[in-house]
Every structure is written in structure tokens, then in C-alpha cells.
Amino acid sequence: MPRILIEGPVHECGLAILRARPDVELDYREGLNAAALAEGLERADALIIRLTPLAAEAIKRAPNLKTVARMGVGYDHIDVAALTRRGIPLTIVVGALSASVAEHTLLLMLGVNRRIAVMDRNTRTGRYAERFKVFGHELLGKTVLIVGLGGIGGEAAKRCAAFGMWVIASGREASRKAAEAAGYEFVTDFHAALPRADFVSLHLPARPDGTPLLGKAEFAAMKPGAVVINTARGSLIDEAALYQALTDGTLLGAGLDVTQDEPPAPDCPLLGLDNVLVTPHNSALCVETGERVAELCASNVLAALDGRLDPVYVVNGSVL
């Protein structure tokens, strides 16, 4: 009987799908570290994984492992090459996070542009009259550059357009038709659009070598007073260069759900700036998202074990 190792917590609706299958055995565990995960894999045919690192050495210790299902869309902590060498598919929950992360993108845009954190603090601390000194900006009529027009970037673009923003999208050439059909401007190289964008929003994976996508040169090329939004990966931004651009007046502000170090160090310079809005990498953590992720992840595991896996959810499609 196939044994599924589950790194919890997992929403009950996902567990219900797995429990409904009498032909599989569940090994549910919470609080796993890398060593405990490797130990559990020794008897596992399938793995549902959250955030514990999955290294090549652990994969070697799993002779029966047939599939790995990630409860999310990022997989920086998983040795995909090691899985591919073994012919083991890695699935992600394509589309399950898109709505919540896209909404969070707009939340950060609005929060930075309307200076919500500053106004909240002033109201709570008796500085009510300072409402006449703190002015925000509308989104209406502004230009947003969506860097990475995938599932999340596409949903963010829709919401920006609904706010009356002009959308410039960049991404793979395959996304050009979708962008143009939606009425967006499409650019192959996002650098070309930096001087025109009031907002630059990142929606793509970390670079394989960990180097930033936005650094000193990119910030210097941006429109004066632009806002940077990052709900993707902290490594995409050179934080020292971002701090400089935020303090010398090059940029109006930044909204960050991700940072280079997570959690950021208490003395991280960005945390001391009023024009930075920071959230703790939780843009996808909504109740509805948790349900969708659990259901899709459970379905991916069972589909893989049944030999009917949909390639759209597979990261290393060559194994199929």
C-alpha cells in the first residue's frame, strides 16, 4: 500500500481527500526538520511538503519515492535536479495562490501610495491633525509594470486595470498574445519600460544564481517617484540599493511581502523607513487559499500515484 508522508499542517479538506482513499496509508507529521524529513522518506512512496528543505541526500534515502507535491508554487528549498535524476515529478499548486497574492499586491500598492501605515500610527498616537500634512496618491491613471505575466502576475494585472491603471507587462514571449488580448502593452525586456512606470511589481521566481533583478542601475532608470512592489522572492531586489533609492528621493516607496532574510534582522535599515510597507511573506495565507492549496496538493499526489498526473502542475516535466 503506497505510503504518503505529509508535512503538516494541512487543511482538513485536503486530508479528507486523502483519507477517502482506502488504498493509501498516511504518515502525517508536523514540525519536521531536514533530518526528520529524510528519516520519514525512507518508507514513503509520496511526499507532501511545505517549507522543510529537501536535499539530494534525503532523496537518496527514499528508494520508493515516486512523487513530491509542494504545498505552494515556490520550490527554492527543493533539489529539483536530484528528483529529476530519479524520474520523480515535483508538482506545485498552479493557480491556487493567484487571487490572494494578486490582492495582496494591490494592498501594498494602495498602502504605500496612500501612506496607510503613517496615517494609522498618527491616528493611534494622538496626532490626528496631521491628516492635513499627509497626502497620498491615486492609482487612477498611473502606469504599472508587471514583471512576470504568469498566473499571479496576470491576476495582479487584471486588478490594476480595474483600478484604471495602464498596464505594461513583460514575461515570456508565450504570454504576449494574452497580454495584448487583455489590452495591455507588452515588452520583451522590462528594462525598456522602467522610465515610464509609476509602479514596478515583481511576479517571477528567484534567479538560479540568487542575483537580484532590481539593483542600483534599475532604480536609477526608474521614473522619479516610482514605487516598487515585491510579492515574489526577496533575492530579486538588492536591498542596499533599494534603501539608497528610498532615502535619496529616487523612489516614492516600496511594498515588500518578501525580504532577503526572513525574518528580516531587527536592524534591517528598510524597517526604519516610513515609505516602506512590509508584511511577513504571508500574501498567500488566506483561508480560501489554504483550502484550494490543500485540495489541489492532495489531488496531485493521488493523480501521480494513479499514473494520471496533469503536466500543467509538474515543474520537471521531462520526467513524464
HELIX and SHEET records of a PDB file:
HELIX    1   1 GLU A   12  ARG A   19  1                                   8    
HELIX    2   2 ALA A   34  LEU A   41  1                                   8    
HELIX    3   3 ALA A   56  LYS A   60  1                                   5    
HELIX    4   4 VAL A   80  ARG A   85  1                                   6    
HELIX    5   5 SER A   98  ASN A  113  1                                  16    
HELIX    6   6 ILE A  116  ARG A  124  1                                   9    
HELIX    7   7 TYR A  128  PHE A  132  5                                   5    
HELIX    8   8 GLY A  151  ALA A  162  1                                  12    
HELIX    9   9 GLU A  173  SER A  175  5                                   3    
HELIX   10  10 ARG A  176  ALA A  181  1                                   6    
HELIX   11  11 PHE A  190  ARG A  196  5                                   7    
HELIX   12  12 LYS A  216  ALA A  221  1                                   6    
HELIX   13  13 GLY A  234  LEU A  236  5                                   3    
HELIX   14  14 GLU A  239  THR A  247  1                                   9    
HELIX   15  15 PRO A  269  GLY A  272  5                                   4    
HELIX   16  16 VAL A  287  ASP A  306  1                                  20    
HELIX   17  17 PRO A  311  TYR A  313  5                                   3    
HELIX   18  18 GLY A  317  VAL A  319  5                                   3    
SHEET    1   A 5 GLU A  25  ARG A  29  0                                        
SHEET    2   A 5 ARG A   3  GLU A   7  1                                        
SHEET    3   A 5 ALA A  46  ILE A  49  1                                        
SHEET    4   A 5 THR A  67  ARG A  70  1                                        
SHEET    5   A 5 LEU A  90  THR A  91  1                                        
SHEET    1   B 7 GLU A 185  VAL A 187  0                                        
SHEET    2   B 7 TRP A 166  SER A 170  1                                        
SHEET    3   B 7 THR A 143  VAL A 147  1                                        
SHEET    4   B 7 PHE A 199  LEU A 202  1                                        
SHEET    5   B 7 ALA A 226  ASN A 230  1                                        
SHEET    6   B 7 LEU A 251  LEU A 256  1                                        
SHEET    7   B 7 VAL A 276  VAL A 278  1                                        
END                                                                             
